[in-house]
Amino acid sequence: MIKFENIFKSYNGKVGCMCGCVGRYSVPTHTTLEAVAKADGWQSADDSNVSDRRVKLAVTKINQVLAMSEEERADNNVRLFEDDAYVSVEIGARNTTVYLK
C-alpha cells in the first residue's frame, strides 16, 4: 500500500497526454515547489497546485486498485502500471498517478 508521506506529487485527469492539459498535478505540503521545479526542469507548479486533499484522494484511489485482484481489475476495466518512481491507474477514460519520493 502507498503511504501519503511517500508521495512527491500526483496527477489526475483524462487518459492520454499527461502534460497537464487534460488533468491536474497536485503537490502535497511536504513537497516544496522548488523540488518540483528542479525535478521537472521548469517552474511547473505554483501555490494553486498545493493540496494535501487532492493528493490523499489520489493515494486512496491507487490503494483501492492495489487491493483488487487481477480478475477484479479486468472485470472493472482497470489498468495498473507500477515502477520504482510511480504508480498509475487507468479506470475507463481517467488516469490517476502518484509519483513517489
C-alpha contacts under 8 A as a table, 3 or more apart, distances in Angstrom:
res1	aa1	res2	aa2	distance
1	M	63	N	5.75
1	M	66	L	6.96
2	I	6	N	7.28
2	I	59	V	6.61
2	I	62	I	7.68
2	I	63	N	6.34
3	K	6	N	5.49
3	K	7	I	7.18
3	K	59	V	7.33
4	F	7	I	5.53
4	F	55	V	7.62
4	F	56	K	6.42
4	F	59	V	6.55
5	E	30	H	7.67
6	N	100	L	5.77
6	N	101	K	5.60
7	I	10	S	7.44
7	I	28	P	7.51
7	I	98	V	6.47
7	I	99	Y	5.83
7	I	100	L	4.66
7	I	101	K	5.70
8	F	27	V	6.88
8	F	28	P	7.13
8	F	31	T	6.03
8	F	98	V	7.54
8	F	99	Y	5.42
8	F	100	L	5.21
8	F	101	K	5.01
9	K	25	Y	6.95
9	K	26	S	5.69
9	K	27	V	4.61
9	K	28	P	6.41
9	K	31	T	7.58
9	K	55	V	7.09
9	K	98	V	6.07
9	K	99	Y	5.34
9	K	100	L	7.34
10	S	25	Y	5.54
10	S	26	S	5.18
10	S	27	V	6.54
10	S	55	V	5.83
10	S	58	A	6.78
10	S	96	T	7.42
10	S	97	T	5.54
10	S	98	V	4.31
10	S	99	Y	5.86
11	Y	18	M	7.95
11	Y	23	G	6.91
11	Y	24	R	5.61
11	Y	25	Y	4.40
11	Y	26	S	6.25
11	Y	58	A	7.68
11	Y	95	N	7.64
11	Y	96	T	5.59
11	Y	97	T	5.03
11	Y	98	V	6.42
12	N	23	G	5.47
12	N	24	R	5.54
12	N	25	Y	6.66
12	N	58	A	7.31
12	N	94	R	7.44
12	N	95	N	5.70
12	N	96	T	4.52
12	N	97	T	6.54
13	G	18	M	7.90
13	G	22	V	5.70
13	G	23	G	3.66
13	G	24	R	6.21
13	G	94	R	5.68
13	G	95	N	5.40
13	G	96	T	6.71
14	K	17	C	7.90
14	K	22	V	5.66
14	K	23	G	6.11
14	K	93	A	5.76
14	K	94	R	4.49
14	K	95	N	5.64
15	V	18	M	7.82
15	V	90	E	6.97
15	V	93	A	5.37
15	V	94	R	5.16
15	V	95	N	5.16
17	C	20	G	7.48
17	C	21	C	7.31
17	C	22	V	6.95
18	M	21	C	7.12
18	M	22	V	7.07
18	M	23	G	7.03
19	C	22	V	7.70
20	G	23	G	5.02
20	G	24	R	5.49
20	G	25	Y	6.73
21	C	24	R	7.76
24	R	49	N	7.90
25	Y	45	A	7.90
25	Y	49	N	6.42
26	S	49	N	4.77
26	S	50	V	5.72
26	S	51	S	6.08
26	S	54	R	6.52
26	S	55	V	6.16
27	V	31	T	6.43
27	V	32	T	8.00
27	V	33	L	7.79
27	V	49	N	5.74
27	V	50	V	4.60
27	V	51	S	5.94
27	V	52	D	7.14
27	V	55	V	6.83
28	P	31	T	5.62
28	P	50	V	5.71
28	P	51	S	5.49
28	P	52	D	4.69
28	P	55	V	6.21
29	T	32	T	6.98
29	T	50	V	6.29
29	T	51	S	6.83
29	T	52	D	6.25
31	T	35	A	6.80
31	T	36	V	7.49
32	T	35	A	5.22
32	T	36	V	6.61
33	L	36	V	5.07
33	L	37	A	6.18
33	L	45	A	6.34
33	L	46	D	6.67
33	L	47	D	7.99
34	E	37	A	5.06
34	E	38	K	6.12
34	E	43	Q	7.86
35	A	38	K	5.09
35	A	39	A	6.15
36	V	39	A	5.13
36	V	40	D	6.00
36	V	43	Q	7.66
36	V	44	S	7.15
36	V	45	A	7.08
37	A	40	D	5.14
37	A	41	G	5.63
37	A	42	W	4.96
37	A	43	Q	4.65
37	A	44	S	5.79
37	A	45	A	7.06
38	K	41	G	5.15
38	K	42	W	6.70
38	K	43	Q	7.93
40	D	43	Q	7.59
40	D	44	S	6.80
43	Q	46	D	7.68
45	A	48	S	7.64
45	A	49	N	5.90
46	D	49	N	5.62
46	D	50	V	7.25
47	D	50	V	5.39
48	S	51	S	7.85
51	S	54	R	5.48
51	S	55	V	6.44
52	D	55	V	5.16
52	D	56	K	5.96
53	R	56	K	5.12
53	R	57	L	6.21
54	R	57	L	5.11
54	R	58	A	6.37
55	V	58	A	5.09
55	V	59	V	6.26
55	V	98	V	7.93
56	K	59	V	4.98
56	K	60	T	6.11
57	L	60	T	5.10
57	L	61	K	6.25
58	A	61	K	5.16
58	A	62	I	6.18
58	A	96	T	6.25
58	A	97	T	7.11
58	A	98	V	6.88
59	V	62	I	5.12
59	V	63	N	6.04
59	V	98	V	6.93
60	T	63	N	5.13
60	T	64	Q	6.16
61	K	64	Q	5.16
61	K	65	V	6.48
61	K	96	T	7.67
62	I	65	V	5.22
62	I	66	L	6.20
62	I	87	V	7.43
62	I	88	S	7.25
62	I	89	V	6.68
62	I	96	T	7.33
62	I	97	T	7.69
62	I	98	V	7.90
63	N	66	L	4.90
63	N	67	A	6.18
64	Q	67	A	5.22
64	Q	68	M	6.68
65	V	68	M	5.19
65	V	73	R	7.35
65	V	78	V	7.82
65	V	80	L	7.65
65	V	89	V	7.53
66	L	69	S	7.84
68	M	71	E	7.91
68	M	72	E	5.78
68	M	73	R	6.32
69	S	72	E	5.13
69	S	73	R	6.34
70	E	73	R	5.08
70	E	74	A	6.23
71	E	74	A	5.10
71	E	75	D	6.10
72	E	75	D	5.04
72	E	76	N	6.12
73	R	76	N	5.21
73	R	77	N	6.02
73	R	78	V	4.72
73	R	79	R	6.74
74	A	77	N	5.18
74	A	78	V	6.05
74	A	79	R	7.63
75	D	78	V	7.76
76	N	91	I	7.80
77	N	91	I	6.18
77	N	92	G	6.15
78	V	89	V	6.85
78	V	90	E	5.65
78	V	91	I	4.69
78	V	92	G	6.83
79	R	89	V	5.51
79	R	90	E	5.04
79	R	91	I	6.62
80	L	87	V	7.50
80	L	88	S	5.91
80	L	89	V	4.61
80	L	90	E	6.63
81	F	87	V	5.80
81	F	88	S	5.03
81	F	89	V	6.21
82	E	85	A	7.98
82	E	86	Y	6.02
82	E	87	V	4.48
82	E	88	S	6.33
83	D	86	Y	5.66
83	D	87	V	6.50
84	D	100	L	7.56
85	A	99	Y	5.90
85	A	100	L	5.32
85	A	101	K	7.41
86	Y	97	T	6.86
86	Y	98	V	5.57
86	Y	99	Y	4.31
86	Y	100	L	5.40
87	V	97	T	5.70
87	V	98	V	5.52
87	V	99	Y	6.70
87	V	100	L	7.90
88	S	95	N	7.07
88	S	96	T	5.69
88	S	97	T	4.09
88	S	98	V	6.41
89	V	95	N	5.70
89	V	96	T	5.41
89	V	97	T	6.36
90	E	93	A	6.87
90	E	94	R	5.57
90	E	95	N	4.49
90	E	96	T	6.58
91	I	94	R	5.35
91	I	95	N	6.48
